[in-house]
Amino acid sequence: MDAPIKFVQIIDFETERIDEMRELAHETEQRLAGRDGGPTRRIVLKDRGQPNRYIVVIEFASYEDAMRNSDDPETTKFAEQMAALCTAPPSFTDCDVQETADFA
């Protein structure tokens, strides 16, 4: 059973270059693998109604971990590179998790 999720960041963006975006995300994940306080999971969603719109949910153990991650120069570099691949500026939403349920 997974540890409970405490905090998530949601990134909503549009791109016509999703393959390059995926490659950038995988390269960044490899560089940051094993780092304490980093993201615990990433979920990528594609909007069926808007073909170039994506939503990424990034899970963290805590708000504090997420803020440390946001302040990291590697994260800043990734965000700048990601924005360059977008057709419009991405939006970011920070959420405290109130409840989770697994339906199995």
C-alpha positions, 0 to 999 in steps of 0.5 A: 500500500502506498504512503498517503499523499499529503500535497500535490502540484498540478501543472496545466499546459498546452503543447504541440511538442509532447514527445520533447516534453516527455523526454525532458521530464524523463531526463530530469527525473533521472538526474533527480532520482533518489533525492530526499524530499522530491516528488513521489509520483507523477501522473500525466493526463491528456484532455480528450476535448482539447488535443494539445492540453495536458495536466500533470499531477505531481505528488509530494509527501508534504507541502514543505518538500514541494516548496524545497523542490520548487526552490531547487535550481534544477526545478527552475531549469526544468520549468524554463525548458518546459515553458519553452515547449508550451504554446501558452504559459503553463498554470500551476496549482498547489493543493493540500490533499484532503482525502484519498480512496483506492477502489480495487 
